[in-house]
Amino acid sequence: MLSPFFQSFRHARKIPSRVSSSSTFSSRSLSLGDAPSSRFSSLLREVSNGAVGVKSVHAQIVVNDICSEHRLATVLVCVYRDLGCLDYARKVFDQIPHPEASICVALLVGYMRCELYDEAIAFFEFMRSRDLEIDGRACNFALKACSMVSDYERGMGIINIAVDKGIQRNQFLASSMVNFLMKFGKVKEARMIFDGLRERDVVCWNSMIGGYVQARQFNDAFTLFFEMCKYGVRPTPVTMTSIIQACEGVGNLDLGKSVHGFVLCLEMGDDVLVLTSLVNMYAKSGDVVNARRVFDGMTMRNLVSWNAMISGYVQSGFVHEAFELFSQLLKNHCRFDSGTMVSLIHGCALTANFETGKMLHGFIYRVGLELDVILCTALVDLYSKCDALSWALSVFSRTPNKNVITWTAMLVGLAQNGHAEEALRLFSDMQQEGVAANSITLVSLVHCCAHLGSLKKGKSIHAHLLRIGYAFSVVNVTALIDMYAKCGKVEYADRVIHYSLVSEKDVVLWNSLIGSYGMHGFGDQALAAFHQMKEEGVSPNESTFVSLLTACNHSGLVEEGVGLFHSMQKDHNIRQSEKLYACFVDLLSRAGRLEEAEALIEEMPFNSSSASLEALLNGCRTHKNINLGVKTADKLLCLGVANPGVYVVLSNIYAVARRWDKVDHVRRLMRQCGLKKTPGYSLIETGNRLHTFLAGDSSHPKQLEIDENLDNLKTEVEASGYVPDTSCILRDVDESVKVKLLWGHSERLAIAFGLLSTPAGSLIRIIKNLRVCNDCHNVTKYISKIVQREIVVRDANRFHHFKNGKCSCNDYW
């Protein structure tokens, strides 16, 4: 009984006694009523270029009842397969009672050609379920299908079948097994299979060498390459491409040049794949001259070649040259893709070229290039680096299928542009979308928490890093140390470095710890960490001494700081830079040694820097040296400094001396220069939320309770002996108004709110963007004693730990 499929041929088409001349094959071919299967096989091959002719011959085969003859069925399956008619090929296959391995492989080849990888895997499993013969060829194609869809489980199942059947040493199958295992990082297993082969063709060698390169085991790749040459196997362009990538991976340009010479000896100087790899290798090694020389010498170039050269220019900082090459690409009427655009957008991001970036964005729309996730991510990064966050957010919101890199680019953009709170909120959205954060995402968030002083969120991110195994890299540990220190928990920062699993602590990590001690005024601990760092064999750098001098500055360790400044060049061969001189001037100025600081500035081996003069000016304000302050401010203004802080300090110096006419003059100068004083604010974290207070702010929902609490505190501190220091109010108004203005300072509002919103006896932590004024510093000492709370204030310079009426800075800040 024929199946409905074959009956459809019988009923649809009668065998004609003759056919018209317009038929796709001759009447002689159709008069084969009782011809043997070999004649039908020949006829199928004659008409194999058209589905109509094949189906007509198929109908004759059905009528002659020889459709199940194995050789003929195999030819029929192959012909349908080659025409892309896989449904017909499969139906023919299903009618064969006992199909042999060759016809199974023929169908597998068809699925692979049409990129129907899931169907190929399903067919292989069908073969197993029917106990059909499985040979090395079938395993080879099925394993390749698993590799294409990244199906590790089923791929390993096929490898196990091959091993059980003893066919794993088939050369083609072995190469596929090596490729598959390497793709999933199973290097040792792949090498075991490779070593077990009696004969290895060049494809197998290439699979193993390429696998080592993909696994970044470059030395192993080189060793195997030399072994391949020793055995007399001639390298192919694929081999040399892998070896060139290995040279790029180890960053050995000289070795790369030697390989380039070997390429020429092998007469591969015209191979596009090899030459493109050389362009890429030279460009990524920073040798754009040789990269361009290879590029210009190519007789044929593909899009990958153009992109490699353009990308190489951008990565080496030659953005102008990258755009010139892009213009040449357009003039040659060559095709470009999103990869080309991504490189050019990165170039605009490197140079913060907002206008050109916008033009590229418009060009992308005009040419109809699809805005894929990679291109959108590059645009988000560009606009973020150009401080155009509204543009970045617009692109981000319209990006389809955002991945972790896109989210991270937007998070980093917000964080780097001072929008740390928004970055943390975006991270919450990212979690709700189910996108898993990576190390870069989390480190960016750690920096956000550090900026905001958000200890609770910072600890949560730290826990996240621990859960996903990112917490012990040197970069992440350094970020955590900085975060805990800036959140007022320097003891946590100390624990992070001493209990982390970082095998080698680098100088950046030690500098972070020394700086953490310094900002809290723990100078002795900073010096102890410096000595421990040297004992562990880590050499200090300029940043180390900047952190040490700052620590000595905040701790009043003046002589220790003087000794460090004079020893750095003699003992550590570190040149005394402008930055180090500025730190040393700050150390002397804060200690009241203003004449020494002024003389040091005059003796510097380079012109006076604004940083050194600003440090001296701040010392003049602290120690009320009006004449030197005015003299120093004049020098700063002659340098054309556009820092509003300079004008503010000068204004403060005049205000302390009650020279209000001069104060007005300085303020007019600020207005003429378009400068504004940075408004002061204070942050406090309660529950899971950050609250921001501005000076004189009355917008908080609990403002009435805050004002009432401030009145009570004012009464209690005055009863304890507090006397307002109205010299901190630099305005010519009545004393009563000055007192009222003092009690409207942002840190006092934050303290009053913190006392209302946190449990009795708990620590209050406040972040302030400006230097704390003398009166706020004094009144906070009184408040800490009255309420029996520790109050930690981080101002623009350092940390102040207020406890039992005292401050950790010992009134030296």
C-alpha positions in Angstrom: 0.0 0.0 0.0 1.6 3.3 -1.1 1.6 6.2 1.3 -0.6 9.3 0.6 2.6 11.2 -0.3 3.4 8.8 -3.2 -0.3 8.4 -4.1 -0.4 12.2 -4.7 2.2 11.7 -7.5 0.2 8.8 -9.1 -3.1 10.7 -9.1 -1.7 14.1 -10.0 0.2 13.0 -13.1 -0.5 10.2 -15.6 2.5 8.9 -17.6 2.0 10.3 -21.1 2.7 8.4 -24.2 4.4 11.4 -25.6 5.2 14.9 -24.4 5.4 18.3 -26.0 8.7 19.8 -27.1 8.3 22.4 -24.3 8.8 19.7 -21.7 11.9 20.1 -19.5 13.2 16.7 -20.7 12.9 14.5 -23.8 10.1 12.0 -24.6 12.9 9.4 -24.9 13.6 9.9 -21.2 10.1 9.3 -20.2 9.7 6.0 -22.2 11.5 4.0 -19.5 8.5 2.2 -18.2 10.4 -0.8 -16.9 13.9 0.7 -16.9 16.2 -0.3 -14.0 17.0 2.0 -11.1 20.4 3.1 -12.6 18.6 4.6 -15.6 16.3 6.6 -13.3 19.3 7.7 -11.3 20.9 9.0 -14.5 17.7 10.7 -15.5 17.4 12.4 -12.1 20.9 13.9 -12.5 19.9 15.2 -16.0 16.9 17.1 -14.6 18.4 18.0 -11.2 18.4 21.7 -11.9 14.7 22.1 -11.7 12.1 20.9 -9.2 9.4 20.2 -11.8 11.5 17.8 -13.8 12.7 16.0 -10.6 9.1 15.6 -9.4 8.0 14.2 -12.8 10.8 11.6 -12.7 9.9 10.9 -9.1 6.3 10.1 -10.3 7.6 7.5 -12.7 9.7 5.9 -10.0 6.5 5.6 -7.8 4.6 4.1 -10.7 7.3 1.6 -11.4 7.2 0.7 -7.7 11.0 1.0 -7.2 11.0 4.0 -4.9 12.3 2.0 -1.9 15.4 0.8 -3.9 18.2 2.2 -1.7 20.6 3.6 -4.3 17.8 5.3 -6.2 16.3 6.7 -3.0 19.7 8.1 -2.0 20.0 9.9 -5.4 16.4 11.2 -5.0 17.1 12.5 -1.5 20.4 14.2 -2.7 18.6 15.8 -5.7 15.8 17.2 -3.5 18.4 18.3 -0.9 20.5 20.2 -3.5 17.3 22.0 -4.7 16.6 23.0 -1.1 13.4 20.9 -1.0 14.2 19.3 2.3 10.5 18.5 3.1 10.4 16.3 0.0 13.8 14.8 0.8 12.6 13.9 4.3 9.4 12.3 3.0 11.4 10.1 0.5 13.6 9.1 3.4 10.7 8.2 5.6 9.5 5.7 3.0 12.8 3.7 3.2 12.4 0.6 5.4 16.0 0.3 6.4 17.9 3.4 5.5 21.7 3.1 5.3 24.2 5.6 6.8 24.9 7.3 3.4 21.3 8.5 3.0 21.2 9.7 6.6 24.3 11.7 6.1 22.9 13.1 2.8 19.9 14.5 4.7 22.1 15.8 7.5 24.2 17.7 5.0 21.0 19.3 3.6 19.9 20.6 7.0 23.4 22.0 7.6 23.5 23.7 4.2 20.2 25.4 4.9 21.4 26.4 8.4 18.6 24.3 10.0 20.8 23.3 12.9 18.0 22.4 15.3 16.4 20.1 12.6 19.8 18.5 12.0 20.2 17.7 15.8 16.6 16.4 15.9 17.3 14.2 12.9 20.4 12.8 14.5 18.4 11.9 17.6 15.7 10.3 15.4 18.5 8.1 13.9 19.5 7.0 17.4 15.9 6.3 18.4 15.5 4.1 15.3 18.8 2.3 15.9 20.0 3.5 12.5 23.6 3.2 11.6 25.7 6.1 12.9 29.1 6.7 11.5 31.8 9.4 11.9 30.2 11.5 9.2 26.8 11.7 10.9 28.5 12.5 14.3 30.6 15.2 12.5 27.6 17.0 11.1 25.5 16.7 14.2 28.3 18.0 16.4 28.8 21.0 14.1 25.1 21.7 14.4 25.4 21.6 18.2 28.3 24.0 18.0 26.4 26.5 15.8 23.5 26.6 18.4 25.9 26.4 21.4 24.2 23.3 22.7 26.8 21.9 25.0 24.8 19.1 26.6 23.7 17.5 23.3 27.2 18.1 21.8 28.8 16.2 24.6 26.3 13.4 24.1 27.4 13.1 20.5 31.0 13.0 21.6 30.2 10.2 24.0 28.5 8.3 21.3 31.6 8.6 19.1 33.9 7.4 21.8 31.6 4.5 22.6 31.6 3.5 19.0 35.3 3.9 18.7 35.0 6.4 15.8 36.4 9.5 17.6 39.7 9.2 15.7 38.1 10.0 12.3 40.0 13.0 11.1 37.0 15.2 10.2 35.1 14.2 13.4 38.2 14.8 15.5 38.6 18.3 14.1 34.9 19.0 14.9 35.3 17.6 18.4 38.4 19.8 19.0 36.5 22.9 17.7 33.5 22.1 19.8 35.4 21.6 23.1 37.5 24.7 22.5 34.4 26.8 22.0 33.3 25.9 25.5 36.8 26.3 27.0 37.5 22.6 27.4 41.1 22.9 26.4 42.5 19.9 28.2 39.8 17.6 26.8 40.4 18.9 23.3 44.1 18.3 23.6 43.6 14.7 24.7 41.6 14.0 21.6 44.2 15.7 19.4 47.1 13.8 21.0 45.2 10.5 20.5 45.1 10.9 16.7 47.5 8.8 14.6 47.1 11.1 11.6 46.4 14.8 11.8 45.5 16.8 8.8 46.1 20.6 8.6 42.4 21.2 9.5 42.9 19.4 12.8 46.1 21.4 13.5 44.3 24.6 12.7 41.4 23.7 15.1 43.8 23.1 18.0 46.0 26.2 17.3 42.9 28.4 16.8 41.3 27.0 20.0 44.4 27.9 22.0 44.3 31.4 20.6 40.5 31.8 21.4 41.3 30.5 25.0 44.1 33.2 25.2 46.7 30.4 25.8 49.1 32.1 23.3 52.3 30.3 24.3 50.6 26.9 23.8 49.5 28.1 20.4 53.0 29.0 19.4 54.4 25.7 20.7 51.9 23.7 18.7 52.6 25.8 15.6 56.3 25.1 15.8 55.5 21.4 16.3 53.3 21.5 13.2 56.1 23.0 11.1 58.5 20.4 12.6 56.2 17.6 11.3 56.3 19.1 7.8 52.6 20.2 7.7 52.4 23.3 5.6 50.5 26.2 7.3 47.4 27.5 5.6 46.1 31.1 5.7 43.8 30.0 8.6 46.9 28.8 10.5 48.8 32.1 10.0 45.7 34.2 10.9 45.6 32.4 14.2 49.3 32.9 14.8 49.1 36.6 13.9 46.2 36.9 16.5 48.5 35.2 19.0 51.2 37.8 18.4 48.6 40.5 19.0 47.5 38.7 22.2 51.0 38.7 23.7 51.6 42.2 22.6 54.9 41.3 21.0 55.3 43.5 17.9 58.8 42.1 17.0 57.4 38.6 16.9 54.5 39.9 14.8 57.0 41.3 12.3 58.8 38.0 12.2 55.5 36.2 11.5 54.8 38.8 8.8 58.1 37.8 7.1 57.1 34.1 7.3 53.8 34.9 5.6 55.7 36.4 2.7 58.0 33.4 2.5 54.8 31.2 2.3 53.7 33.3 -0.6 50.5 34.4 1.2 51.1 38.1 0.5 47.9 38.4 -1.5 45.5 36.6 0.9 42.9 39.0 2.2 42.3 37.1 5.4 46.0 37.0 6.4 46.7 40.7 5.4 43.6 41.9 7.3 44.9 40.1 10.4 48.3 41.8 9.9 46.6 45.2 9.7 44.7 44.4 12.9 47.8 43.2 14.7 49.9 46.3 13.7 47.1 48.7 14.5 46.3 47.2 18.0 50.0 47.2 18.8 50.0 51.0 18.1 52.1 50.7 14.9 49.6 52.4 12.6 52.4 53.2 10.1 53.0 49.6 9.3 49.3 48.8 9.5 48.6 51.4 6.8 51.6 50.1 4.7 50.0 46.6 4.7 46.6 48.1 4.0 47.8 50.2 1.1 49.6 47.1 -0.4 46.4 45.0 -0.5 45.3 44.3 -4.1 41.9 43.3 -2.7 40.2 44.7 0.4 37.0 43.6 2.1 34.9 45.4 4.6 36.8 43.8 7.5 40.0 45.2 6.1 38.6 48.8 6.0 37.1 48.4 9.5 40.4 47.1 10.9 42.3 50.1 9.7 39.7 52.6 10.8 39.4 51.0 14.2 43.2 50.9 14.5 43.5 54.6 13.9 40.8 55.4 16.5 42.4 53.1 19.1 45.8 54.8 18.6 44.2 58.2 18.9 44.5 59.2 15.2 40.8 60.1 14.9 41.4 62.6 12.1 43.1 59.9 10.0 40.2 57.5 10.7 37.7 60.0 9.3 40.0 60.6 6.2 40.1 56.9 5.6 36.3 56.7 5.9 36.0 59.5 3.3 38.2 57.4 1.0 36.0 54.4 1.6 32.9 56.4 0.5 34.7 57.8 -2.6 35.6 54.2 -3.6 31.8 53.3 -3.3 32.7 50.6 -0.8 30.1 49.2 1.6 30.3 50.0 5.3 28.4 48.6 8.3 27.6 49.4 11.9 31.1 48.3 12.9 32.5 51.1 10.8 30.2 53.6 12.5 30.9 52.3 16.0 34.7 52.9 15.4 34.0 56.5 14.2 31.6 57.2 17.1 34.3 55.9 19.6 36.7 58.4 17.9 34.2 61.2 18.6 33.9 60.0 22.2 37.7 60.1 22.6 37.8 63.7 21.5 34.5 64.7 23.1 33.4 65.9 19.6 29.7 66.4 20.1 29.0 68.1 16.8 30.7 65.5 14.6 29.0 62.8 16.7 25.6 64.3 16.0 26.4 64.4 12.3 27.3 60.7 12.3 24.1 60.0 14.2 22.1 61.8 11.5 24.1 60.0 8.7 23.3 56.6 10.2 19.6 57.5 10.0 19.9 58.9 6.4 21.6 55.8 5.0 19.0 53.5 6.7 21.5 51.7 8.8 19.7 49.7 11.5 20.4 51.1 15.0 21.4 47.8 16.6 22.3 47.5 20.3 26.1 47.9 19.7 25.6 51.1 17.7 23.2 52.5 20.3 25.6 51.7 23.1 28.4 53.5 21.3 26.1 56.6 20.9 25.1 56.5 24.6 28.8 56.4 25.5 29.6 59.3 23.1 26.8 61.6 24.4 27.7 60.8 28.0 31.3 61.8 27.4 30.2 65.0 25.8 28.0 65.8 28.8 24.9 65.6 26.7 22.9 63.3 29.0 19.5 64.2 27.5 20.7 62.9 24.1 22.2 59.8 25.8 19.0 59.0 27.6 17.0 59.5 24.5 19.1 57.0 22.6 19.1 54.6 25.6 15.3 54.7 25.9 14.9 53.7 22.2 17.5 51.0 22.1 16.0 47.6 21.4 17.1 44.6 23.4 19.4 46.5 25.7 22.2 44.3 27.0 24.4 44.7 30.1 26.9 46.8 28.1 24.2 49.3 27.1 22.9 49.6 30.7 26.5 50.0 32.0 27.3 52.7 29.5 24.3 54.7 30.7 25.0 54.1 34.3 28.7 55.2 33.9 27.5 58.2 31.9 25.2 59.3 34.8 27.8 58.6 37.4 30.7 60.5 35.6 28.5 63.5 35.1 27.6 63.8 38.8 24.2 62.1 38.7 25.0 59.3 41.1 21.5 59.0 42.5 20.0 58.7 39.1 22.6 56.0 38.3 21.5 54.0 41.4 17.9 54.3 40.3 18.7 53.1 36.8 20.4 50.1 38.4 17.1 49.2 40.1 15.4 49.4 36.7 18.1 47.2 35.3 17.5 44.6 38.0 13.7 44.7 37.3 14.4 44.0 33.6 16.3 40.9 34.6 19.7 42.0 33.2 22.6 40.6 35.1 25.2 43.2 36.1 28.9 42.6 35.2 32.0 43.7 37.1 32.2 47.1 35.4 28.5 47.9 36.2 29.0 47.1 39.8 32.3 49.0 40.2 30.6 52.1 38.7 27.9 51.7 41.3 30.5 51.4 44.0 31.9 54.8 42.9 28.3 56.2 43.0 27.9 55.1 46.5 31.2 56.6 47.4 30.2 59.9 45.9 26.9 59.9 47.8 28.3 58.4 51.0 25.5 55.8 50.8 26.8 53.1 53.1 23.7 50.9 52.9 23.7 50.8 49.1 27.4 50.4 49.0 27.3 47.3 51.3 24.5 45.9 49.1 26.7 46.3 46.0 29.6 44.7 47.9 27.4 41.7 48.7 26.4 41.5 45.0 30.1 41.4 44.0 30.7 38.6 46.5 27.7 36.6 45.2 28.9 36.6 41.6 32.6 36.2 42.4 33.8 39.7 41.4 34.8 40.9 44.8 38.4 39.9 44.9 40.0 41.5 41.8 42.4 44.2 42.6 40.3 46.8 40.8 37.2 46.0 42.7 38.9 45.8 46.1 40.4 49.2 45.4 37.0 50.6 44.6 35.5 49.1 47.8 38.3 50.6 50.0 37.5 54.0 48.5 33.8 53.5 49.0 33.9 52.5 52.6 36.4 55.2 53.4 34.1 57.9 51.8 31.1 56.5 53.7 32.9 57.0 57.0 33.8 53.4 57.7 37.6 53.4 57.3 37.7 50.3 59.5 35.8 48.4 56.9 38.2 49.6 54.2 41.0 48.2 56.3 39.2 44.8 56.6 38.6 44.7 52.8 42.3 44.9 52.0 43.5 42.5 54.8 40.8 39.8 54.3 40.6 39.9 50.5 41.9 37.1 48.4 43.9 39.4 46.2 47.2 37.7 45.6 49.2 40.7 44.5 48.3 44.1 46.0 49.4 46.8 43.5 50.5 50.4 44.2 47.0 51.7 43.3 45.4 49.5 46.0 47.9 50.7 48.6 47.4 54.3 47.6 43.7 53.9 48.1 44.2 52.6 51.6 46.7 55.4 52.5 44.3 58.0 51.1 41.5 56.5 53.1 43.4 56.9 56.3 44.4 60.4 55.3 40.9 61.7 54.6 39.9 60.6 58.1 42.9 62.3 59.7 44.6 59.0 60.7 48.1 60.1 59.7 49.9 57.5 61.8 47.9 54.6 60.2 48.7 56.1 56.8 52.4 56.1 57.5 52.2 52.5 58.9 50.5 51.3 55.7 53.2 53.0 53.7 55.9 51.1 55.5 54.0 47.8 55.2 53.6 48.5 51.4 57.4 48.9 51.1 58.0 45.7 53.1 55.8 43.8 50.7 58.0 45.0 47.8 55.6 47.5 46.2 57.4 50.6 45.0 55.6 53.9 45.8 54.8 56.4 43.0 53.8 60.1 42.9 50.2 59.4 43.9 51.5 57.6 47.0 53.3 60.7 48.3 50.3 62.9 47.4 48.2 60.7 49.7 50.9 60.6 52.4 51.3 64.4 52.4 47.5 64.9 52.5 47.4 62.4 55.5 50.1 64.4 57.3 48.3 67.6 56.5 45.0 66.5 57.9 46.7 65.0 61.0 49.0 67.9 61.9 52.1 65.8 61.2 54.0 68.6 59.7 57.6 67.5 60.4 56.8 64.0 59.1 55.4 65.6 55.9 58.5 67.7 55.5 60.7 64.6 55.8 58.6 62.7 53.2 58.8 65.6 50.7 62.6 65.8 50.9 63.1 62.0 50.9 61.0 61.1 47.8 63.6 62.0 45.2 66.6 60.9 47.2 65.2 57.5 48.4 62.6 56.7 45.8 63.8 58.6 42.7 60.4 60.4 42.4 60.5 63.8 40.8 58.9 66.6 42.9 56.1 67.6 40.6 53.8 70.7 40.7 51.1 68.5 42.3 53.5 67.4 45.1 54.7 71.0 45.6 51.1 72.1 46.0 50.5 69.4 48.6 53.6 70.6 50.5 52.6 74.2 50.3 49.2 73.2 51.7 50.9 71.3 54.6 52.9 74.4 55.5 50.1 76.9 55.0 47.6 74.9 57.1 50.2 74.8 59.9 50.5 78.6 59.8 54.0 78.6 58.3 52.9 81.0 55.6 56.3 82.7 55.0 57.9 79.3 54.4 55.1 78.4 52.0 55.4 81.6 50.1 59.2 81.2 49.8 58.7 77.6 48.6 56.4 78.8 45.8 59.1 81.3 44.8 61.8 78.6 44.7 59.8 76.1 42.7 61.7 74.9 39.6 58.7 76.0 37.4 56.2 78.8 37.3 53.8 79.3 40.2 50.8 76.9 39.8 47.3 77.8 40.6 47.1 74.8 43.0 50.0 76.0 45.1 48.7 79.6 45.2 45.2 78.4 46.1 46.7 76.3 49.0 48.5 79.4 50.2 45.4 81.5 49.9 43.4 79.1 52.0 46.1 79.2 54.7 45.9 83.0 54.7 42.1 82.8 55.3 42.5 80.3 58.1 45.2 82.4 59.8 43.6 85.7 58.9 46.7 87.1 57.1 44.9 89.7 55.0 47.9 91.3 53.3 49.4 88.0 52.0 46.0 86.8 51.1 45.3 89.8 48.9 48.8 89.5 47.3 48.3 85.8 46.6 44.8 86.4 45.2 46.2 89.0 42.8 48.7 86.5 41.5 45.9 84.0 41.0 43.7 86.5 39.1 46.6 87.4 36.9 46.9 83.7 35.9 43.3 84.0 34.6 42.0 81.4 37.0 38.3 80.8 36.4 37.7 79.1 39.8 34.9 80.7 41.7 36.5 79.3 44.9 39.4 81.8 44.6 37.0 84.7 44.5 35.0 83.3 47.4 38.1 82.8 49.6 39.3 86.4 48.8 35.8 87.7 49.6 35.9 85.8 52.9 39.3 87.3 53.8 37.9 90.8 53.2 34.7 90.0 55.1 36.7 88.8 58.2 38.5 92.1 58.1 35.0 93.8 57.7 36.2 95.5 54.5 32.7 95.3 52.9 33.6 97.6 50.0 36.2 95.1 48.9 33.7 92.2 49.4 31.3 94.0 47.0 34.1 94.6 44.5 35.1 90.9 44.5 31.5 89.9 44.0 31.2 92.3 41.0 34.3 90.7 39.5 32.6 87.3 39.8 29.5 88.5 38.1 31.6 90.1 35.3 33.4 86.8 34.8 30.1 84.9 34.8 31.2 82.9 37.9 28.8 81.7 40.6 29.5 80.4 44.1 28.8 76.7 44.3 25.7 76.3 46.5 26.3 74.3 49.6 24.3 71.2 50.3 24.3 68.2 52.7 23.2 64.6 52.2 21.9 62.2 54.8 20.8 58.6 54.2 17.9 57.2 56.2 16.2 54.0 55.5 16.9 53.3 51.9 16.7 56.9 50.7 19.0 59.9 50.4 17.8 63.3 51.6 19.3 66.5 50.3 19.3 69.8 52.2 20.3 73.2 50.9 21.3 76.2 53.1 18.1 77.9 54.2 16.0 75.1 52.7 12.4 74.9 53.8 11.1 72.4 51.2 11.4 69.1 53.2 8.1 67.4 54.0 9.1 67.3 57.7 10.3 70.9 57.8 8.1 71.9 60.7 9.5 69.1 62.9 13.0 69.9 61.7 12.6 73.6 62.7 11.2 72.7 66.1 14.1 70.3 66.7 16.6 73.0 65.7 15.0 75.4 68.2 15.4 72.9 70.9 19.0 72.2 70.0 19.8 75.9 69.9 18.4 76.3 73.4 20.4 73.3 74.8 23.7 74.2 73.2 23.5 77.8 74.3 22.8 76.6 77.8 26.0 74.4 77.5 28.2 77.4 76.7 28.0 77.7 72.9 28.5 81.2 71.6 27.8 81.8 67.9 30.8 82.8 65.7 29.1 85.2 63.3 32.3 85.9 61.5 31.4 82.9 59.4 28.5 84.9 57.9 30.2 87.0 55.2 27.4 89.5 54.8 27.0 93.0 56.2 23.8 92.4 58.2 22.7 92.6 61.9 24.1 90.1 64.3 20.6 88.6 64.9 20.2 87.9 61.2 23.7 86.3 61.1 22.7 83.9 63.9 19.6 83.0 62.1 21.5 82.4 58.9 24.0 80.1 60.8 21.1 77.9 62.0 19.9 77.5 58.4 23.2 75.9 57.3 22.6 72.7 55.4 24.5 70.4 57.8 22.4 71.6 60.8 19.2 70.9 58.9 20.5 67.4 58.0 21.6 66.7 61.7 18.1 67.8 62.9 16.4 65.5 60.4 18.8 62.6 61.3 18.0 62.9 65.0 14.3 62.7 64.1 14.6 59.8 61.7 17.1 57.4 63.2 17.0 55.3 66.4 18.3 56.8 69.6 22.0 56.3 70.1 22.7 55.4 66.4 25.4 57.0 64.3 24.4 60.0 62.1 26.4 60.3 58.8 26.3 63.4 56.7 28.0 64.3 53.4 28.7 68.0 52.6 30.0 69.3 49.3 31.8 72.4 50.8 34.3 72.9 53.7 32.5 72.9 57.0 32.5 76.4 58.6 34.0 77.1 62.0 30.7 77.7 63.7 29.0 74.5 62.3 32.1 72.6 63.4 31.8 74.1 66.9 28.1 73.6 67.3 28.2 70.0 66.1 30.7 69.2 68.9 28.1 70.5 71.4 25.3 68.6 69.8 27.2 65.3 69.8 27.6 65.6 73.6 24.1 66.6 74.3 22.3 63.9 72.3 25.0 61.3 73.0 25.4 60.4 69.4 28.4 60.0 67.1 28.0 62.4 64.1 30.3 61.8 61.1 30.5 64.7 58.6 32.4 64.4 55.3 33.2 67.8 53.9 35.1 68.8 50.8 38.4 68.2 52.5 38.2 65.4 55.0 36.1 63.5 57.5 35.1 64.8 61.0 34.1 62.3 63.6 32.2 64.2 66.4 31.8 62.3 69.7 31.3 63.4 73.3 31.9 67.1 72.4 35.2 66.4 70.5 36.2 66.1 66.9 38.7 63.6 65.4 40.4 66.5 63.6 41.3 68.1 67.0 40.1 71.4 65.4 42.9 71.2 62.8 41.3 71.3 59.3 
